[in-house]
Amino acid sequence: MFFTDKSFAVIVFFTIFAPFSGMRDFAKVPHFILITPITRMIDKNVVKELVEEWLKENDYFLVDVIFAPGDRIIVEIDHADGVWIEDCAELSRFIQERLGEEVDNYEMEVGSAGIGQPFKVVQQYINYIGKDVEVMDAEGKKTHGILKEVNEPEFTVTTKEKQHIEGKKRPQIVEVDKTFNMNNIKYTKYLLSFK
């Protein structure tokens, strides 16, 4: 028979018979064995569902939910105009209220995905159309340019290259559109410019 409280499992068992006469008194009393503390696990999909529920009423979109070492839950959200700290605090409270006691053993962090971090969702690509990006393809070659358009799973970057133009002696710098597949690259990230 198992009994549980918030943090411990206790097993109670009764000895039905004692094979040796010296153990008969031992068999009359229940025995308790304390098992290691129970760690309550929160399902990542449950957290995602709660975030999506909150997002329905807001213009944000979910980037990722990460369960990090040290019992940390990191929720990354983003918005076309940036992330407001007040909204992060509101979402954090919303998640904690819905999960109740289950979240007490975790440290909750809600914030933006971070400038300069690789894109994780299509909406990030869409938000950065017209901006400078860096793409690393599957072979490790980097391409810098302007994110021109997004047609999931493909996206196009306009870059500048030297090319030989007919009738010109020297190579000329021209704009070239390169199309990539989101599933066949190592990363795409926004390049912050201080110009």
Contacts in CASP RR format, 6 or more apart in sequence:
PFRMAT RR
TARGET T0000
AUTHOR 0000-0000-0000
METHOD contacts of the structure
MODEL  1
MFFTDKSFAVIVFFTIFAPFSGMRDFAKVPHFILITPITRMIDKNVVKEL
VEEWLKENDYFLVDVIFAPGDRIIVEIDHADGVWIEDCAELSRFIQERLG
EEVDNYEMEVGSAGIGQPFKVVQQYINYIGKDVEVMDAEGKKTHGILKEV
NEPEFTVTTKEKQHIEGKKRPQIVEVDKTFNMNNIKYTKYLLSFK
1 11 0 8 1.000
1 12 0 8 1.000
1 13 0 8 1.000
2 9 0 8 1.000
2 10 0 8 1.000
2 11 0 8 1.000
3 9 0 8 1.000
3 10 0 8 1.000
3 12 0 8 1.000
4 10 0 8 1.000
4 38 0 8 1.000
6 101 0 8 1.000
7 37 0 8 1.000
7 38 0 8 1.000
8 34 0 8 1.000
8 35 0 8 1.000
8 37 0 8 1.000
8 38 0 8 1.000
9 35 0 8 1.000
9 36 0 8 1.000
9 38 0 8 1.000
10 32 0 8 1.000
10 33 0 8 1.000
10 34 0 8 1.000
10 35 0 8 1.000
11 32 0 8 1.000
11 33 0 8 1.000
11 35 0 8 1.000
12 30 0 8 1.000
12 31 0 8 1.000
12 32 0 8 1.000
13 30 0 8 1.000
13 31 0 8 1.000
13 33 0 8 1.000
14 30 0 8 1.000
14 31 0 8 1.000
15 23 0 8 1.000
15 26 0 8 1.000
15 27 0 8 1.000
15 31 0 8 1.000
16 27 0 8 1.000
17 27 0 8 1.000
18 24 0 8 1.000
18 26 0 8 1.000
18 27 0 8 1.000
39 105 0 8 1.000
40 101 0 8 1.000
40 102 0 8 1.000
40 105 0 8 1.000
42 73 0 8 1.000
42 99 0 8 1.000
42 102 0 8 1.000
42 103 0 8 1.000
42 106 0 8 1.000
44 65 0 8 1.000
44 67 0 8 1.000
46 99 0 8 1.000
47 65 0 8 1.000
47 73 0 8 1.000
47 75 0 8 1.000
47 95 0 8 1.000
47 99 0 8 1.000
48 62 0 8 1.000
48 65 0 8 1.000
50 94 0 8 1.000
50 95 0 8 1.000
50 98 0 8 1.000
50 99 0 8 1.000
51 62 0 8 1.000
51 65 0 8 1.000
51 75 0 8 1.000
51 77 0 8 1.000
51 91 0 8 1.000
51 95 0 8 1.000
52 62 0 8 1.000
54 90 0 8 1.000
54 91 0 8 1.000
54 94 0 8 1.000
54 95 0 8 1.000
55 61 0 8 1.000
55 62 0 8 1.000
55 77 0 8 1.000
58 87 0 8 1.000
59 79 0 8 1.000
59 80 0 8 1.000
60 77 0 8 1.000
60 78 0 8 1.000
60 79 0 8 1.000
60 83 0 8 1.000
60 87 0 8 1.000
61 77 0 8 1.000
61 78 0 8 1.000
61 79 0 8 1.000
61 121 0 8 1.000
61 123 0 8 1.000
62 75 0 8 1.000
62 76 0 8 1.000
62 77 0 8 1.000
62 121 0 8 1.000
63 76 0 8 1.000
63 77 0 8 1.000
63 78 0 8 1.000
63 113 0 8 1.000
63 120 0 8 1.000
63 121 0 8 1.000
63 124 0 8 1.000
64 74 0 8 1.000
64 75 0 8 1.000
64 76 0 8 1.000
64 113 0 8 1.000
64 120 0 8 1.000
64 121 0 8 1.000
65 73 0 8 1.000
65 74 0 8 1.000
65 75 0 8 1.000
65 76 0 8 1.000
66 73 0 8 1.000
66 74 0 8 1.000
66 75 0 8 1.000
66 76 0 8 1.000
67 73 0 8 1.000
67 74 0 8 1.000
68 74 0 8 1.000
70 107 0 8 1.000
71 105 0 8 1.000
71 106 0 8 1.000
71 107 0 8 1.000
72 106 0 8 1.000
72 107 0 8 1.000
72 108 0 8 1.000
72 109 0 8 1.000
73 103 0 8 1.000
73 106 0 8 1.000
73 107 0 8 1.000
73 108 0 8 1.000
73 109 0 8 1.000
74 109 0 8 1.000
74 110 0 8 1.000
74 111 0 8 1.000
75 91 0 8 1.000
75 92 0 8 1.000
75 95 0 8 1.000
75 108 0 8 1.000
75 109 0 8 1.000
75 110 0 8 1.000
75 111 0 8 1.000
76 111 0 8 1.000
76 112 0 8 1.000
76 113 0 8 1.000
76 114 0 8 1.000
76 120 0 8 1.000
77 83 0 8 1.000
77 87 0 8 1.000
77 88 0 8 1.000
77 91 0 8 1.000
77 110 0 8 1.000
77 111 0 8 1.000
77 112 0 8 1.000
77 113 0 8 1.000
78 112 0 8 1.000
78 113 0 8 1.000
78 123 0 8 1.000
78 124 0 8 1.000
78 127 0 8 1.000
80 127 0 8 1.000
82 112 0 8 1.000
83 111 0 8 1.000
83 112 0 8 1.000
88 110 0 8 1.000
88 111 0 8 1.000
88 112 0 8 1.000
89 110 0 8 1.000
91 110 0 8 1.000
92 108 0 8 1.000
92 109 0 8 1.000
92 110 0 8 1.000
95 103 0 8 1.000
95 108 0 8 1.000
95 110 0 8 1.000
96 103 0 8 1.000
96 108 0 8 1.000
113 120 0 8 1.000
113 124 0 8 1.000
115 190 0 8 1.000
115 192 0 8 1.000
116 189 0 8 1.000
116 190 0 8 1.000
116 191 0 8 1.000
116 192 0 8 1.000
117 189 0 8 1.000
118 187 0 8 1.000
118 188 0 8 1.000
118 189 0 8 1.000
119 125 0 8 1.000
119 128 0 8 1.000
119 187 0 8 1.000
119 188 0 8 1.000
119 189 0 8 1.000
119 190 0 8 1.000
122 150 0 8 1.000
122 152 0 8 1.000
122 182 0 8 1.000
125 147 0 8 1.000
125 150 0 8 1.000
125 155 0 8 1.000
125 182 0 8 1.000
125 188 0 8 1.000
126 150 0 8 1.000
128 147 0 8 1.000
128 190 0 8 1.000
129 147 0 8 1.000
129 148 0 8 1.000
129 149 0 8 1.000
129 150 0 8 1.000
130 146 0 8 1.000
130 147 0 8 1.000
130 148 0 8 1.000
131 146 0 8 1.000
131 147 0 8 1.000
131 190 0 8 1.000
131 191 0 8 1.000
132 144 0 8 1.000
132 145 0 8 1.000
132 146 0 8 1.000
132 147 0 8 1.000
132 190 0 8 1.000
132 191 0 8 1.000
132 193 0 8 1.000
133 144 0 8 1.000
133 145 0 8 1.000
133 146 0 8 1.000
133 147 0 8 1.000
133 157 0 8 1.000
133 188 0 8 1.000
133 189 0 8 1.000
133 190 0 8 1.000
133 191 0 8 1.000
134 142 0 8 1.000
134 143 0 8 1.000
134 144 0 8 1.000
134 145 0 8 1.000
134 188 0 8 1.000
134 189 0 8 1.000
134 191 0 8 1.000
135 142 0 8 1.000
135 143 0 8 1.000
135 157 0 8 1.000
135 180 0 8 1.000
135 185 0 8 1.000
135 187 0 8 1.000
135 188 0 8 1.000
136 142 0 8 1.000
136 143 0 8 1.000
136 185 0 8 1.000
136 186 0 8 1.000
136 187 0 8 1.000
136 188 0 8 1.000
137 143 0 8 1.000
137 180 0 8 1.000
137 184 0 8 1.000
137 185 0 8 1.000
137 186 0 8 1.000
138 184 0 8 1.000
138 185 0 8 1.000
138 186 0 8 1.000
140 186 0 8 1.000
143 157 0 8 1.000
143 159 0 8 1.000
143 178 0 8 1.000
143 180 0 8 1.000
144 159 0 8 1.000
144 191 0 8 1.000
145 157 0 8 1.000
145 158 0 8 1.000
145 159 0 8 1.000
145 160 0 8 1.000
146 157 0 8 1.000
146 158 0 8 1.000
146 159 0 8 1.000
147 155 0 8 1.000
147 156 0 8 1.000
147 157 0 8 1.000
147 188 0 8 1.000
148 155 0 8 1.000
148 156 0 8 1.000
148 157 0 8 1.000
148 158 0 8 1.000
148 177 0 8 1.000
149 155 0 8 1.000
149 156 0 8 1.000
150 156 0 8 1.000
152 182 0 8 1.000
153 181 0 8 1.000
153 182 0 8 1.000
153 183 0 8 1.000
154 179 0 8 1.000
154 180 0 8 1.000
154 181 0 8 1.000
154 182 0 8 1.000
155 179 0 8 1.000
155 180 0 8 1.000
155 182 0 8 1.000
155 188 0 8 1.000
156 177 0 8 1.000
156 178 0 8 1.000
156 179 0 8 1.000
156 180 0 8 1.000
157 177 0 8 1.000
157 178 0 8 1.000
157 180 0 8 1.000
158 175 0 8 1.000
158 176 0 8 1.000
158 177 0 8 1.000
158 178 0 8 1.000
159 175 0 8 1.000
159 176 0 8 1.000
159 178 0 8 1.000
160 173 0 8 1.000
160 174 0 8 1.000
160 175 0 8 1.000
160 176 0 8 1.000
161 173 0 8 1.000
161 174 0 8 1.000
161 176 0 8 1.000
162 171 0 8 1.000
162 172 0 8 1.000
162 173 0 8 1.000
162 174 0 8 1.000
163 171 0 8 1.000
163 172 0 8 1.000
163 174 0 8 1.000
163 176 0 8 1.000
164 171 0 8 1.000
164 172 0 8 1.000
165 171 0 8 1.000
165 172 0 8 1.000
165 174 0 8 1.000
180 188 0 8 1.000
182 188 0 8 1.000
END
